[in-house]
Every structure is written in C-alpha cells, then in structure tokens.
Amino acid sequence: MGWDRMDFNTLSSIRKYGFEGFIPVYKMTLDQSIIPETKGVYMVLYNNPTPEFLTKGTGGFFKGKDPNVSIETLKQNWVNNTKVVYIGKSGGVDKSATLKSRIKQLIKFGQGKNVGHYGGRLIWQLKNSNELILCWKQLPYDDPREIQKLLICNFDKLYGKRPYANLKD
C-alpha cells in the first residue's frame, strides 16, 4: 500500500490510507457504536499547533502506576509538524482485541479509570485532551502489530523519533 508515503500531518493523506472515524474523544465518551468490532490500527490526532502540557493528566493509575511524567519529558517527546500523537493496534495473530475494545479502553483510561491501556498515556497530559481526534483502519487480512510497527518506523524516518505518546517501555 505504500505506507512509507503517508503524510502524518494532513487529514487527507491519513484518509487516503483508509483511516476512518475522525471523531473527537468527547464525542466518543458518549457513543462508541461507530467503532468496528474488527482488528486494526488506530491513531490519536492533535489539531492544535502548540501543545499545552499538564503536570497531572486525566489518565488512570493502572496497577497503581502513576501515568504522569514530568513536563520536561513531555517536551522531549513532543514532535512538531504532525497531527499524529499516538499509533495503537488491536487484535493480531493470537490476540482477540478489536478496535472497539481497545479504543474503549483508551477512552476509559483517559477518564481516570484503572484499565489496561497504559500505552499512549502521555496524550492524557495534553490540555483539552477531550478534543483529541480518533481514527482507525480495519485490517481484516493483515497483522495489526506489523502495520503499527511499519507506521511507527515510517514516522520515525520522517520526524527522527516515534510519535509523542508511543513510548518504548
């Protein structure tokens, strides 16, 4: 599909690669019925040009672990000139998670719930995180983990680092 040509800074390019949804978090907290119950990859997008970071975000303390990091760490992880702040996956060879189940977990984690979506936790330290945009791509025949790795690798090639909230831990 030529994933290496995706422009992570334009919605039209992201749409061209088959991503759909593009719904703000605040709307997704009310209704997740549009999210497919299939495997795939999803992205969290940030539309503001300059981020405002919070010392304490809204993320949950999964297994008692504080999801918050220092403002300095947030600044070091920030990537300019892109809308993509996180790339996630659902399902795979031996995984039964769906786009719906993973995105629901992501949203619940952002509401301070103790749920298993510690990955991407830095997005919840962005001011107005409820305005973040969620989009997804269904992958009925591909391994979402492989596509996620490819997207992150291509992002890294373009920007010199991983998306803001895709930590290596």
PLY file of the C-alpha trace (Angstrom):
ply
format ascii 1.0
element vertex 169
property float x
property float y
property float z
element edge 168
property int vertex1
property int vertex2
end_header
0.00 0.00 0.00
2.99 2.31 0.20
2.70 3.17 3.89
6.06 4.91 3.64
4.46 7.77 1.70
1.87 8.68 4.34
1.95 12.32 5.37
1.24 12.27 9.10
0.40 15.97 9.08
-2.63 16.07 6.78
-6.02 14.53 7.36
-6.43 14.00 3.61
-3.32 11.79 3.49
-4.42 9.80 6.51
-7.88 9.33 4.96
-6.26 8.27 1.67
-4.70 5.33 3.52
-8.12 4.10 4.57
-8.45 5.61 8.03
-11.97 6.49 9.08
-13.79 7.88 12.09
-12.03 11.18 12.86
-14.17 11.70 15.95
-13.20 13.80 19.00
-12.69 11.97 22.29
-15.52 13.92 23.97
-17.99 12.51 21.42
-16.55 9.01 21.74
-17.15 9.08 25.50
-20.87 9.31 24.73
-21.15 6.74 21.95
-18.70 4.16 20.64
-21.19 2.32 18.43
-19.48 3.53 15.23
-16.19 1.77 16.08
-15.83 -1.53 14.22
-15.50 -4.80 16.10
-12.58 -5.93 13.97
-8.83 -5.90 14.30
-6.87 -2.93 13.03
-4.74 0.09 13.84
-5.84 3.43 15.22
-4.33 6.85 15.63
-4.84 9.73 18.00
-4.53 13.14 16.37
-3.87 16.56 17.87
-5.14 19.56 15.93
-3.56 22.47 17.82
-0.26 23.91 16.57
1.32 24.31 20.01
0.73 21.84 22.85
-0.10 22.82 26.40
1.11 20.19 28.87
-0.43 19.34 32.24
1.59 18.37 35.30
-1.19 15.92 36.19
-3.23 14.45 33.38
-6.51 12.56 33.42
-5.01 9.08 32.84
-5.79 6.23 35.21
-3.37 4.60 37.62
-3.26 1.14 36.02
-1.93 -1.41 38.54
-1.16 1.52 40.84
1.39 3.05 38.43
1.31 6.83 38.05
0.83 7.56 34.33
2.16 11.11 34.62
5.67 12.17 33.64
7.48 15.47 34.05
6.76 18.45 31.82
10.37 18.20 30.65
9.77 14.59 29.50
6.60 15.67 27.70
8.51 18.42 25.89
11.29 15.99 24.92
8.76 13.55 23.46
6.78 16.17 21.56
7.04 16.03 17.75
6.40 19.21 15.78
4.65 19.42 12.40
2.48 16.33 12.76
-1.08 15.67 13.80
-0.33 12.11 14.94
0.44 11.79 18.64
-0.16 8.04 19.10
-0.48 4.93 16.93
-2.17 1.92 18.51
-3.24 -1.55 17.43
-5.93 -4.10 18.19
-6.01 -7.80 17.51
-3.45 -9.89 15.76
-2.28 -13.44 15.25
-3.15 -14.61 18.77
-4.98 -11.51 20.08
-8.74 -11.16 20.22
-8.97 -7.41 20.95
-10.98 -5.33 18.49
-10.75 -1.69 17.50
-13.86 -1.11 19.60
-12.48 -2.80 22.73
-9.06 -1.09 22.55
-10.42 2.39 21.80
-12.96 1.99 24.62
-10.09 1.08 26.96
-8.10 4.09 25.76
-11.03 6.41 26.49
-11.71 4.86 29.91
-8.05 5.19 30.82
-8.25 8.87 29.86
-11.21 9.24 32.21
-9.03 8.12 35.11
-10.20 4.50 35.19
-7.88 1.67 36.22
-7.93 -0.14 32.87
-5.23 -1.76 30.76
-4.30 0.96 28.31
-1.11 2.37 29.82
0.40 2.72 26.35
-0.26 6.16 24.94
-0.67 7.60 28.42
1.11 10.86 27.56
-1.86 12.01 25.48
-3.80 12.49 28.72
-1.29 15.13 29.85
-2.26 17.37 26.96
-4.59 20.22 27.87
-8.01 19.69 26.29
-7.29 16.00 25.66
-11.04 15.53 25.22
-10.61 17.31 21.86
-8.11 14.75 20.54
-9.33 13.05 17.36
-9.58 9.27 17.00
-9.38 7.49 13.67
-8.88 3.85 12.73
-8.22 1.47 9.88
-9.70 -2.00 9.78
-7.22 -4.74 8.88
-9.17 -7.94 8.26
-6.26 -9.64 6.46
-3.13 -8.00 7.87
-1.43 -8.31 11.24
-2.13 -5.04 13.09
1.14 -5.32 15.03
3.12 -5.40 11.79
1.24 -2.42 10.35
1.66 -0.49 13.62
5.40 -1.19 13.59
5.61 -0.08 9.94
3.70 3.14 10.65
5.87 3.96 13.67
9.04 3.16 11.70
7.95 5.41 8.83
7.01 8.16 11.27
10.46 7.85 12.87
12.11 8.16 9.45
10.18 11.37 8.74
10.49 13.03 12.17
13.57 11.46 13.75
11.60 9.95 16.62
8.50 7.95 17.46
5.08 9.60 17.84
4.74 11.65 21.05
2.94 9.01 23.11
4.44 5.84 21.57
6.97 5.14 24.30
9.47 2.29 24.11
8.73 0.97 27.60
0 1
1 2
2 3
3 4
4 5
5 6
6 7
7 8
8 9
9 10
10 11
11 12
12 13
13 14
14 15
15 16
16 17
17 18
18 19
19 20
20 21
21 22
22 23
23 24
24 25
25 26
26 27
27 28
28 29
29 30
30 31
31 32
32 33
33 34
34 35
35 36
36 37
37 38
38 39
39 40
40 41
41 42
42 43
43 44
44 45
45 46
46 47
47 48
48 49
49 50
50 51
51 52
52 53
53 54
54 55
55 56
56 57
57 58
58 59
59 60
60 61
61 62
62 63
63 64
64 65
65 66
66 67
67 68
68 69
69 70
70 71
71 72
72 73
73 74
74 75
75 76
76 77
77 78
78 79
79 80
80 81
81 82
82 83
83 84
84 85
85 86
86 87
87 88
88 89
89 90
90 91
91 92
92 93
93 94
94 95
95 96
96 97
97 98
98 99
99 100
100 101
101 102
102 103
103 104
104 105
105 106
106 107
107 108
108 109
109 110
110 111
111 112
112 113
113 114
114 115
115 116
116 117
117 118
118 119
119 120
120 121
121 122
122 123
123 124
124 125
125 126
126 127
127 128
128 129
129 130
130 131
131 132
132 133
133 134
134 135
135 136
136 137
137 138
138 139
139 140
140 141
141 142
142 143
143 144
144 145
145 146
146 147
147 148
148 149
149 150
150 151
151 152
152 153
153 154
154 155
155 156
156 157
157 158
158 159
159 160
160 161
161 162
162 163
163 164
164 165
165 166
166 167
167 168
